[in-house]
């Protein structure tokens, strides 16, 4: 078994770590030795070509990424993506889909967040505490929402980046209550 994969589906932080590991395995983990950078961003309304490298990218990756970016620019990826996304929108609008318009699931989530915000305790009501206890294991895309859950429960919390990823910082005396609230809300197990 080669242990290679074609597609990995992960959360954003794990995906970043795995991409670095896959790229750096031939260098003993010292630097990214294979790959083409992180590729261009593509989506509705994207009219700029942005390709990203890591500071851990070695010369082979930098050279490949520059070549890849030149090919993508020469091929006018933003225009192609715009045409393709426009066609998807046209097809879905004729079939009752929601592409390019309002997505019912997203609108439901927005309404849920707005409702939660109305019931959340204003930050001004919470006295700042010395927050030295870390709670990890929450995706970077959800960390602010998780902190808002604690604010709603009147637990002072701050977000930050720890050595292994995003964290919520709370006072030592609030750690167990904070973990219970985050467990109840489904952010941690």
Backbone as CSV, one residue per row, in Angstrom:
resi,resn,N_x,N_y,N_z,CA_x,CA_y,CA_z,C_x,C_y,C_z
1,UNK,0.853,-1.174,0.000,0.000,0.000,0.000,0.900,1.239,0.000
2,UNK,0.585,2.179,-0.863,1.418,3.375,-1.011,1.082,4.444,0.012
3,UNK,-0.141,4.433,0.545,-0.515,5.451,1.517,-0.748,6.809,0.903
4,UNK,-1.081,6.848,-0.372,-1.338,8.127,-1.034,-2.831,8.324,-1.213
5,UNK,-3.224,9.567,-1.314,-4.642,9.891,-1.476,-4.812,10.863,-2.631
6,UNK,-5.986,10.846,-3.218,-6.307,11.798,-4.275,-7.095,12.980,-3.736
7,UNK,-7.966,12.729,-2.767,-8.826,13.783,-2.231,-8.862,13.655,-0.712
8,UNK,-8.693,14.776,-0.037,-8.822,14.828,1.423,-9.892,15.858,1.744
9,UNK,-10.846,15.499,2.589,-11.878,16.436,3.028,-11.679,16.627,4.525
10,UNK,-11.329,17.858,4.915,-11.030,18.142,6.317,-11.547,19.526,6.675
11,UNK,-11.427,19.870,7.957,-11.669,21.253,8.353,-10.467,22.077,7.888
12,UNK,-10.580,23.396,7.977,-9.558,24.271,7.395,-8.185,24.117,8.045
13,UNK,-8.116,24.009,9.356,-6.818,23.926,10.021,-6.154,22.583,9.733
14,UNK,-6.908,21.486,9.836,-6.344,20.166,9.559,-5.877,20.087,8.115
15,UNK,-6.658,20.638,7.197,-6.270,20.636,5.789,-4.952,21.343,5.566
16,UNK,-4.760,22.466,6.232,-3.512,23.215,6.103,-2.338,22.379,6.614
17,UNK,-2.505,21.760,7.774,-1.437,20.937,8.346,-1.124,19.754,7.433
18,UNK,-2.167,19.075,6.946,-1.942,17.921,6.068,-1.240,18.322,4.772
19,UNK,-1.638,19.446,4.179,-0.984,19.892,2.941,0.507,20.123,3.184
20,UNK,0.836,20.724,4.308,2.243,20.952,4.624,2.976,19.621,4.800
21,UNK,2.336,18.666,5.491,2.973,17.360,5.699,3.175,16.623,4.377
22,UNK,2.156,16.618,3.522,2.280,15.937,2.236,3.410,16.544,1.412
23,UNK,3.548,17.851,1.468,4.545,18.541,0.661,5.950,18.415,1.243
24,UNK,6.042,18.218,2.557,7.349,18.226,3.215,7.898,16.832,3.520
25,UNK,7.146,15.776,3.204,7.596,14.458,3.642,8.920,14.030,3.009
26,UNK,9.227,14.475,1.796,10.484,14.059,1.164,11.687,14.833,1.682
27,UNK,11.454,15.916,2.407,12.577,16.691,2.951,12.793,16.377,4.426
28,UNK,12.113,15.362,4.923,12.222,15.053,6.346,11.466,16.049,7.200
29,UNK,10.582,16.814,6.581,9.775,17.775,7.319,10.409,19.140,7.464
30,UNK,11.588,19.331,6.875,12.288,20.606,7.016,11.624,21.732,6.229
31,UNK,11.143,21.429,5.021,10.491,22.441,4.191,9.621,21.729,3.167
32,UNK,8.717,22.479,2.542,7.856,21.913,1.508,8.690,21.703,0.252
33,UNK,8.817,20.450,-0.174,9.692,20.131,-1.297,8.933,19.811,-2.577
34,UNK,7.669,19.459,-2.461,6.880,19.126,-3.649,5.570,19.896,-3.618
35,UNK,5.045,20.165,-4.793,3.757,20.839,-4.873,3.824,22.109,-5.690
36,UNK,2.700,22.809,-5.712,2.544,24.014,-6.531,1.951,25.147,-5.718
37,UNK,2.204,25.195,-4.431,1.591,26.208,-3.587,0.167,25.817,-3.257
38,UNK,-0.640,26.780,-2.888,-1.998,26.489,-2.449,-3.044,26.754,-3.522
39,UNK,-2.612,27.067,-4.734,-3.554,27.220,-5.840,-4.357,28.496,-5.761
40,UNK,-5.026,28.816,-6.855,-5.798,30.062,-6.917,-7.158,29.918,-6.249
41,UNK,-7.635,31.019,-5.679,-8.992,31.054,-5.148,-9.965,31.327,-6.283
42,UNK,-11.074,30.606,-6.300,-12.078,30.762,-7.350,-13.445,30.793,-6.688
43,UNK,-14.302,31.717,-7.130,-15.657,31.766,-6.598,-16.441,32.893,-7.220
44,UNK,-17.726,32.973,-6.892,-18.565,34.042,-7.449,-17.999,35.416,-7.100
45,UNK,-17.848,36.271,-8.094,-17.371,37.628,-7.863,-15.865,37.755,-7.723
46,UNK,-15.116,36.674,-7.824,-13.660,36.746,-7.735,-13.136,37.233,-9.076
47,UNK,-12.564,38.429,-9.103,-12.032,38.937,-10.366,-10.516,39.103,-10.321
48,UNK,-9.906,38.712,-9.223,-8.453,38.795,-9.072,-7.883,37.384,-8.991
49,UNK,-6.672,37.242,-9.433,-5.980,35.968,-9.364,-5.026,36.016,-8.177
50,UNK,-5.291,35.235,-7.163,-4.450,35.215,-5.970,-4.000,33.780,-5.733
51,UNK,-2.690,33.572,-5.748,-2.099,32.269,-5.454,-1.236,32.446,-4.205
52,UNK,-1.203,31.452,-3.347,-0.544,31.591,-2.051,0.567,30.560,-1.886
53,UNK,1.660,30.992,-1.284,2.761,30.122,-0.883,2.884,30.169,0.629
54,UNK,3.538,29.190,1.188,3.828,29.173,2.614,5.258,29.638,2.831
55,UNK,5.539,30.169,3.999,6.933,30.538,4.273,7.802,29.286,4.387
56,UNK,7.150,28.114,4.511,7.887,26.850,4.549,8.127,26.281,3.156
57,UNK,7.651,26.981,2.120,7.814,26.488,0.749,9.276,26.567,0.328
58,UNK,9.800,25.437,-0.146,11.167,25.396,-0.652,11.220,25.881,-2.092
59,UNK,12.431,26.015,-2.611,12.631,26.521,-3.970,11.864,25.726,-5.027
60,UNK,11.792,24.378,-4.941,11.026,23.650,-5.960,9.544,24.028,-5.960
61,UNK,8.977,24.231,-4.780,7.562,24.607,-4.687,7.366,26.028,-5.204
62,UNK,8.264,26.933,-4.861,8.163,28.318,-5.331,8.217,28.353,-6.856
63,UNK,9.161,27.621,-7.442,9.284,27.595,-8.904,8.021,27.021,-9.543
64,UNK,7.516,25.923,-8.993,6.293,25.317,-9.536,5.097,26.246,-9.380
65,UNK,5.008,26.926,-8.239,3.880,27.829,-7.984,3.900,29.017,-8.945
66,UNK,5.075,29.553,-9.221,5.176,30.673,-10.170,4.764,30.214,-11.567
67,UNK,5.222,29.038,-11.965,4.847,28.493,-13.272,3.338,28.264,-13.346
68,UNK,2.780,27.694,-12.287,1.338,27.431,-12.236,0.552,28.741,-12.311
69,UNK,0.976,29.747,-11.538,0.288,31.045,-11.546,0.349,31.682,-12.933
70,UNK,1.481,31.545,-13.615,1.605,32.102,-14.971,0.643,31.410,-15.932
71,UNK,0.521,30.094,-15.809,-0.405,29.350,-16.675,-1.855,29.749,-16.399
72,UNK,-2.174,29.905,-15.126,-3.537,30.284,-14.744,-3.846,31.697,-15.240
73,UNK,-2.870,32.602,-15.134,-3.067,33.975,-15.623,-3.215,33.989,-17.142
74,UNK,-2.374,33.235,-17.836,-2.451,33.185,-19.300,-3.782,32.601,-19.757
75,UNK,-4.310,31.677,-18.989,-5.594,31.063,-19.328,-6.790,31.871,-18.880
76,UNK,-6.563,32.995,-18.181,-7.624,33.889,-17.694,-8.658,33.148,-16.847
77,UNK,-8.166,32.481,-15.810,-9.034,31.704,-14.927,-10.218,32.492,-14.370
78,UNK,-10.047,33.741,-13.903,-11.219,34.451,-13.372,-12.356,34.570,-14.392
79,UNK,-12.015,34.820,-15.651,-13.059,34.937,-16.682,-13.729,33.593,-16.932
80,UNK,-12.935,32.528,-16.996,-13.504,31.190,-17.216,-14.402,30.804,-16.045
81,UNK,-13.913,31.025,-14.828,-14.714,30.693,-13.648,-15.997,31.511,-13.626
82,UNK,-15.910,32.792,-13.975,-17.106,33.641,-14.014,-18.137,33.119,-14.999
83,UNK,-17.675,32.715,-16.186,-18.603,32.154,-17.181,-19.231,30.853,-16.677
84,UNK,-18.418,29.975,-16.113,-18.924,28.682,-15.632,-19.912,28.870,-14.480
85,UNK,-19.576,29.742,-13.544,-20.481,29.987,-12.419,-21.764,30.656,-12.893
86,UNK,-21.652,31.532,-13.888,-22.846,32.146,-14.472,-23.750,31.105,-15.104
87,UNK,-23.156,30.139,-15.787,-23.938,29.063,-16.413,-24.614,28.194,-15.346
88,UNK,-23.899,27.901,-14.272,-24.506,27.137,-13.172,-25.693,27.908,-12.616
89,UNK,-25.516,29.204,-12.411,-26.615,30.034,-11.908,-27.804,30.029,-12.844
90,UNK,-27.527,30.132,-14.145,-28.611,30.117,-15.131,-29.356,28.783,-15.091
91,UNK,-28.615,27.680,-15.058,-29.247,26.362,-15.041,-30.057,26.143,-13.764
92,UNK,-29.509,26.566,-12.638,-30.233,26.356,-11.387,-31.441,27.269,-11.276
93,UNK,-31.355,28.475,-11.833,-32.512,29.373,-11.740,-33.672,28.843,-12.573
94,UNK,-33.362,28.153,-13.664,-34.444,27.584,-14.480,-34.993,26.304,-13.867
95,UNK,-34.234,25.700,-12.934,-34.720,24.464,-12.312,-35.145,24.687,-10.863
96,UNK,-35.275,25.953,-10.458,-35.724,26.251,-9.093,-34.627,26.190,-8.056
97,UNK,-33.357,26.100,-8.481,-32.246,26.056,-7.539,-31.986,27.423,-6.933
98,UNK,-30.968,27.501,-6.094,-30.728,28.752,-5.380,-29.348,29.334,-5.631
99,UNK,-28.584,28.806,-6.592,-27.243,29.326,-6.831,-27.311,30.792,-7.244
100,UNK,-26.429,31.603,-6.690,-26.361,33.007,-7.064,-27.409,33.848,-6.366
101,UNK,-28.325,33.204,-5.726,-29.352,33.912,-4.980,-29.210,33.550,-3.526
102,UNK,-30.306,33.587,-2.853,-30.282,33.295,-1.441,-30.447,31.795,-1.226
103,UNK,-29.574,31.214,-0.461,-29.615,29.788,-0.140,-30.451,29.619,1.128
104,UNK,-31.491,28.810,1.094,-32.360,28.670,2.266,-31.607,28.241,3.524
105,UNK,-30.637,27.337,3.392,-29.891,26.883,4.562,-29.050,28.016,5.153
106,UNK,-28.417,28.800,4.278,-27.603,29.923,4.754,-28.495,30.972,5.406
107,UNK,-29.630,31.258,4.787,-30.552,32.239,5.361,-31.057,31.778,6.723
108,UNK,-31.325,30.476,6.875,-31.771,29.940,8.168,-30.681,30.100,9.219
109,UNK,-29.419,29.831,8.830,-28.312,30.009,9.767,-28.135,31.471,10.148
110,UNK,-28.262,32.373,9.169,-28.150,33.807,9.467,-29.225,34.230,10.459
111,UNK,-30.450,33.745,10.259,-31.543,34.085,11.171,-31.260,33.545,12.567
112,UNK,-30.710,32.331,12.636,-30.379,31.722,13.926,-29.302,32.523,14.653
113,UNK,-28.281,32.954,13.908,-27.209,33.759,14.500,-27.749,35.108,14.962
114,UNK,-28.602,35.732,14.151,-29.184,37.024,14.528,-30.025,36.882,15.791
115,UNK,-30.784,35.798,15.880,-31.607,35.554,17.074,-30.720,35.347,18.299
116,UNK,-29.661,34.580,18.140,-28.737,34.350,19.254,-28.075,35.655,19.681
117,UNK,-27.746,36.504,18.723,-27.112,37.788,19.042,-28.055,38.683,19.835
118,UNK,-29.352,38.613,19.535,-30.317,39.422,20.289,-30.379,39.000,21.751
119,UNK,-30.134,37.716,22.005,-30.209,37.214,23.378,-28.856,37.177,24.073
120,UNK,-27.805,37.478,23.342,-26.463,37.417,23.920,-26.258,38.564,24.895
121,UNK,-25.481,38.274,25.907,-25.149,39.316,26.873,-24.154,40.269,26.236
122,UNK,-24.380,41.567,26.320,-23.393,42.502,25.782,-22.057,42.308,26.484
123,UNK,-20.977,42.405,25.730,-19.646,42.201,26.291,-19.384,43.171,27.434
124,UNK,-19.968,44.350,27.366,-19.758,45.349,28.404,-20.242,44.908,29.772
125,UNK,-21.181,43.957,29.829,-21.677,43.473,31.111,-20.693,42.523,31.779
126,UNK,-19.786,41.971,31.019,-18.834,41.024,31.584,-17.571,41.751,32.005
127,UNK,-17.185,41.519,33.228,-15.929,42.106,33.688,-14.784,41.290,33.140
128,UNK,-13.817,41.938,32.509,-12.659,41.187,32.006,-11.966,40.452,33.147
129,UNK,-11.527,39.244,32.860,-10.800,38.434,33.832,-9.457,38.052,33.226
130,UNK,-8.573,37.597,34.067,-7.313,37.054,33.578,-7.640,35.682,33.002
131,UNK,-7.558,35.569,31.684,-7.959,34.346,30.985,-6.711,33.569,30.583
132,UNK,-6.361,32.557,31.376,-5.133,31.800,31.132,-5.376,30.338,30.781
133,UNK,-6.615,29.881,30.909,-6.923,28.483,30.607,-7.358,28.346,29.157
134,UNK,-6.761,27.396,28.442,-7.044,27.205,27.022,-8.059,26.087,26.799
135,UNK,-8.955,26.325,25.847,-9.863,25.285,25.367,-9.639,25.206,23.863
136,UNK,-9.164,24.068,23.401,-8.864,23.887,21.984,-9.834,22.927,21.328
137,UNK,-9.538,22.598,20.085,-10.342,21.620,19.364,-11.517,22.191,18.606
138,UNK,-11.556,23.511,18.441,-12.659,24.162,17.721,-12.100,24.711,16.415
139,UNK,-12.800,24.469,15.326,-12.349,24.927,14.011,-12.231,26.446,13.991
140,UNK,-11.236,26.933,13.290,-10.993,28.375,13.188,-12.208,29.121,12.650
141,UNK,-12.985,28.472,11.782,-14.156,29.132,11.207,-15.310,29.237,12.196
142,UNK,-15.230,28.512,13.321,-16.308,28.524,14.311,-15.892,29.141,15.640
143,UNK,-14.634,29.546,15.762,-14.110,29.968,17.062,-14.840,31.185,17.632
144,UNK,-15.167,32.168,16.795,-15.861,33.362,17.291,-17.291,33.027,17.724
145,UNK,-17.966,32.149,16.985,-19.314,31.727,17.374,-19.275,30.980,18.699
146,UNK,-18.249,30.151,18.884,-18.110,29.411,20.135,-17.881,30.373,21.304
147,UNK,-17.063,31.399,21.087,-16.831,32.393,22.142,-18.119,33.145,22.465
148,UNK,-18.948,33.398,21.448,-20.225,34.082,21.674,-21.153,33.245,22.543
149,UNK,-21.081,31.919,22.411,-21.875,31.033,23.273,-21.497,31.278,24.730
150,UNK,-20.208,31.407,24.994,-19.757,31.639,26.369,-20.178,33.013,26.864
151,UNK,-20.088,34.019,26.009,-20.532,35.358,26.389,-22.007,35.332,26.766
152,UNK,-22.797,34.607,25.989,-24.230,34.474,26.275,-24.453,33.840,27.649
153,UNK,-23.554,32.929,28.043,-23.653,32.262,29.353,-22.967,33.080,30.450
154,UNK,-22.589,34.327,30.108,-21.923,35.247,31.040,-20.573,34.725,31.521
155,UNK,-19.865,34.050,30.625,-18.506,33.580,30.897,-17.562,34.421,30.040
156,UNK,-16.657,35.139,30.693,-15.709,35.960,29.946,-14.781,35.044,29.150
157,UNK,-14.657,35.317,27.851,-13.814,34.490,26.980,-13.163,35.352,25.916
158,UNK,-11.961,34.939,25.528,-11.249,35.563,24.415,-10.820,34.460,23.467
159,UNK,-10.628,34.826,22.219,-10.127,33.843,21.258,-8.670,34.137,20.965
160,UNK,-7.970,33.113,20.535,-6.567,33.288,20.203,-6.058,32.106,19.406
161,UNK,-4.763,32.118,19.163,-4.137,31.021,18.437,-3.089,30.409,19.347
162,UNK,-3.290,29.153,19.678,-2.337,28.430,20.506,-1.296,27.742,19.642
163,UNK,-0.465,26.942,20.269,0.596,26.241,19.532,0.044,25.227,18.547
164,UNK,-1.130,24.677,18.831,-1.680,23.627,17.960,-2.921,24.070,17.211
165,UNK,-3.280,25.340,17.289,-4.443,25.821,16.552,-5.241,26.830,17.348
166,UNK,-6.465,27.116,16.887,-7.291,28.125,17.543,-7.713,27.677,18.939
167,UNK,-7.796,28.645,19.839,-8.187,28.350,21.221,-9.139,29.423,21.732
168,UNK,-9.851,29.056,22.782,-10.624,30.018,23.564,-9.948,30.092,24.920
169,UNK,-9.714,31.294,25.388,-9.100,31.516,26.696,-10.170,31.936,27.686
170,UNK,-10.174,31.287,28.849,-11.109,31.626,29.919,-10.343,31.659,31.235
171,UNK,-10.971,32.218,32.250,-10.369,32.239,33.582,-10.374,30.819,34.150
172,UNK,-9.389,30.484,34.981,-9.321,29.132,35.544,-10.617,28.702,36.239
173,UNK,-11.239,29.626,36.945,-12.466,29.268,37.670,-13.665,29.040,36.744
174,UNK,-13.549,29.467,35.494,-14.653,29.305,34.534,-14.446,28.152,33.557
175,UNK,-13.304,27.479,33.640,-12.971,26.504,32.602,-13.996,25.373,32.503
176,UNK,-14.390,24.782,33.610,-15.324,23.648,33.551,-16.695,24.082,33.037
177,UNK,-17.184,25.234,33.496,-18.478,25.736,33.012,-18.394,26.059,31.522
178,UNK,-17.261,26.604,31.103,-17.079,26.931,29.687,-17.058,25.663,28.843
179,UNK,-16.326,24.651,29.303,-16.281,23.382,28.560,-17.676,22.762,28.476
180,UNK,-18.428,22.823,29.565,-19.788,22.264,29.561,-20.673,23.007,28.561
181,UNK,-20.574,24.334,28.533,-21.386,25.129,27.600,-21.003,24.834,26.153
182,UNK,-19.710,24.696,25.892,-19.252,24.400,24.532,-19.636,22.982,24.112
183,UNK,-19.618,22.054,25.069,-20.063,20.684,24.782,-21.550,20.673,24.445
184,UNK,-22.325,21.379,25.252,-23.776,21.457,25.042,-24.108,22.073,23.680
185,UNK,-23.308,23.046,23.254,-23.537,23.714,21.968,-22.953,22.930,20.789
186,UNK,-22.236,21.828,21.074,-21.711,20.986,20.005,-20.366,21.402,19.443
187,UNK,-19.664,22.292,20.130,-18.362,22.732,19.627,-17.226,21.798,20.029
188,UNK,-17.365,21.125,21.167,-16.363,20.149,21.606,-17.090,18.912,22.105
189,UNK,-16.320,17.850,22.309,-16.914,16.597,22.809,-16.571,16.391,24.257
